[in-house]
Structures are given as structure tokens and as C-alpha cells.
């Protein structure tokens, strides 16, 4: 599917001015340019156009709120002046698996003053001697290059941190609820045991009363028979 059609499908009749995220990975550009986007996407903060066959960003519209841009697996080699003009608030840029060969290709990124993280993995530029030191020197605003800072510390994964925090909170809440449930179950079990004992006692009492009634009935029967025999003797 081409890029323009994919963007239309992603919109689903929504107002472009209200869209904050757009993912059109594998949406091929027929011209090698950005297609289907316009200046109407004023609220767009995240844009992913991986593997789109892009050769140029010249037709990228103005995206003033864009903060994260995914452009890996394209055919881009330079001319990134457009990014600083159209996306001045960009903080994350992924240009991995493109045709970037030397420092002059990324020199224009100096104008992206808010850029904090840059990915150039699997580009020819990474084979240059002192590649990392040179890029950090050229782009002093960048903190993380290919996922690591200058001291080789890995970039924090904010989403993973959020998941961990949520997970810990979730476990804590679950644990509390489990304890309460266990206490409730214990109380129910005690009530059931007490109720069972009461019922057993009542059953025993009923049985004893039945036995006593049987004994008394049999006694009255014997007394009646004895009285009958006495009367016969008197007649004789």
C-alpha cells in the first residue's frame, strides 16, 4: 500500500488537526517524497515512516509539535535542513539503516537545538574512525547516540520504567486485596464451623429426644399389656 492511502486509512475520517500520532510504516512513497501529510497536522507529536522508500524530506510539512520521528530503513543520505525548519521541537530522531556516509550528511542537524537522541545504526557513517566522538562533538545537544551516551551508559527506557512502576504498584494492590480476601475467607470458614457445630448439637439433641420418646412409648405399651393380663386373672 502506498503512503498516501495508508495515511488516509490511519485518519479514519478524523480531523488531522486533532491527531497526535501517525504510524505509516511500510507505506511506500511513489515519488520518494513524503506524501499524504499536510500543515493541518498541527498537533502531531509522533510520526513513524519506516521502510517507506524515502529519498528526500523536502516535502515534509510543518509539524511544530513533532517530538519523535522514525525514519529507519529508507534511502535518505542528507539534506536534513528541512527537519530544523519544519520540526524545530524534535527531541528523538531515528535515521538507522539509511545511506548516511559521513559527518557532512548530519551537519544540518546542528540546528535541531532540542534534539537529545539520535540513531544512526547500520549507516555507513558508523564505520568512520572515532565516529561516536566526532558526532558528539558535531552535535553537542545530543545526549544519546545509538542508544548510549558518551560514557556508554544506556539511554533509559521511560516506557519500561513506567511498566515496572505500574507492575510494582499492581502487585502491591493485589497483595493487599489477597490478604483481605484471605481474612474474609477465614472468617467465613470459622462461621461455617460454628454453624456446623450448632447444627450437629441440635441433631444430637433431636435424636436423644426421639430415643426417649421411643423408650417411653414402649414402656407405656408394656404397662398396658400388663394391665390387660391382670384383668384376665381377675375374671378367672
N, C-alpha and C positions, 0 to 999 in steps of 0.2 A: 504494500500500500504506500502511496506517496505521502509526503509530509503534509501537504495542504489538506488532503482528505482526512488524515489522521487527526489533525488539529480540529477540524470541523466535528469529527466524532467525539473527541475529548470534550469539546464545549457542551454538547448535548443541549443545544438551544439556550445555554446560559449567556448572560451578559459578559463579554470579555473584560469589562471594567471591574468585575467582581471576582475574577479568577486569580487565585494566589499561587497555584501550582499547575504546571503543564509538563506532561511526560509524553514525548513522541519518539521514543527510541525505535530504531529500525524503520522510521518513516523516511523513505528516500526522497531526496530533493532532485527534481528533474533537471534543474539548471545548475546545481552545485551551490546555490544560494539559499538563504533562509526563506522559506515560503510559508504563507498562511498566518503569519504573525503581523500585527499592526500596532500603531501607537495607542490603540484602545486598551491594551493590556497594562493599564497603569498600576494595578495592584499586584502584578506578578512578582513573586519572590523567589520561586524555584523553577528552573527550566532545564529539562534534560532532552538533548537531541543526539544521543549516542548512535553511532553507525548510520548516519544519515547521508553519507556521500557528499558532505560539505567541503567545498574548496575555498570558500570565502565567507566572511561575516559582514561584507559591505552593506547588505540589505537587512541587517538586524535592526528592528525598530527601536525606538527609545523606550527603555524599561527602567525607569528611575528607581523602583523599589527592589529590583532584582539583586539578590544576595548570594545565590548559589547557581552556578552554571556548569552543566555536564556536557562536554563536547568530545568525549573519548571516541576512538575508532572512526575518525573522519580523515579527510585529506588536507587538513589545514597546515600551512607552513609558515605563516606570519601575517603581516598586515593587521595587527591587533589594535591599531589605533581606535578602531570602531568601538571596542569594548569600553575604553575610558570615556568616550563621548556619549555612548548610549546607555551604559550600565555603570555609572560612577560610584555606586554603593556596593559593588561586588566584593564579597569577602572570601569566597571559595570558587576556584576555577580548576576544572579537570580537563587537561589537554593531552592526556596519555594516549598512546597509540595514534599519534599524528605524525606529520612529516616535518617536524621541527628539528633542524640540524645544528644550529649554533646560537650563540648568545644574541646576535643581532636580530634573530627572529622574535625573541621575547623582550627586547629592549623597550618596546612600546608599552609594556605592562607597568613600567615605572609610574605612569600617570594614574594607575589604579591605586589611589592612596589608601583605600580601606582593605586592600587585598591582604589576607592573612595566610591562606593556604593555597598552594599551587601544586598540581600533579603533572609531571612530565614523563612518567614512567613509559618505557618502551618507545621513546622517541630517540632519534639518533644523537641528540644533544647530550644524552646521559653518558655517552661513551667518551666525551671530552675529558681531558686531564683536569683535575680539580673542578669538576663540574659543579658539585654542590657549593663549594666555597665561592665560586665565580657567580653563581646565581644569587646566593645570599648577599653578595657584595653589590651586584647589579640592582637587586630588588630588596632594599633594607626593610621595607614594610612587611615583607613576607616572614612569617614565623615558622611555618611548616612547609617543607619541600618534600614531595612524595611521601607524605605521612610522618615525617620526622623533623625535629628542629635541628639547629646547628650542633647541639650536644648529643644528637642521636636519640633524643627522647621522643617516644611515640606520641603522636597527636591524640588527645583524649577523645573518646567516642561519647559524645554527650547523650546520644540515644541509648547506648548501652548502660551509661550511668543511671539514666532515668529508669530504665527497666530494672536495674539492680535495686534502686531505691524503692521502686514500686513493689518489687518482689519481696524485699525485706519487710516493708510495711504490711504487705498482704499476708506474709507468713505470721507476723505478729498478731494481726487481727484474727486470722484463722485460729491461731493457737489459743487466744483468749476465748473465742467462741467455743472451741472444743472443750476447754476446761469447764465453761459454764454448762455446756451440754452434758458433760460427764457428771457434774454435780447434780443436775436435774435428773439424770437417769438414775443416779444413786438414790436420790430421794424417792423417786418413783418406785425403785426396787424395794426400798425399806417399807414404803406404804403398802406395796403388794404383799410383802412378807407378813406385815402386821395384819393386813386384811385376811390373809390366808390363814394365819393362826386363829384369828377370831372365828372364822368360818368353821375351822376344824373343831374348835372348842364347842361351838353351837351344835355341830353334827354329833359330837360325842354325847353332849347332854341330851339331845333328842333320842339317841339310841338307848341311853340309860333309862329315860322315861318310858320308852316303848317296852324295854325289858321288864321294868317294874309293873307296867300295866298288864303285860302277859302273865307275870307271876301272880298278880292279884286276881286276874281272871280265872286262872287255873285253880287258885285256892277256893274262889267262890264256887266253882263248878264242883270241886271235891266236897265242899261243905254241903252243897245242895244234894249231892248223891248220898252223903252220909245221912242227912235228914230223911231222905226217902226210905232208906233201909230201916231206920228207926221206926218209922211209921208202920212199915210192913210187919215188923216184930210185934208192935203193939196190937195190931189186928189179930195176929195169931194168938 
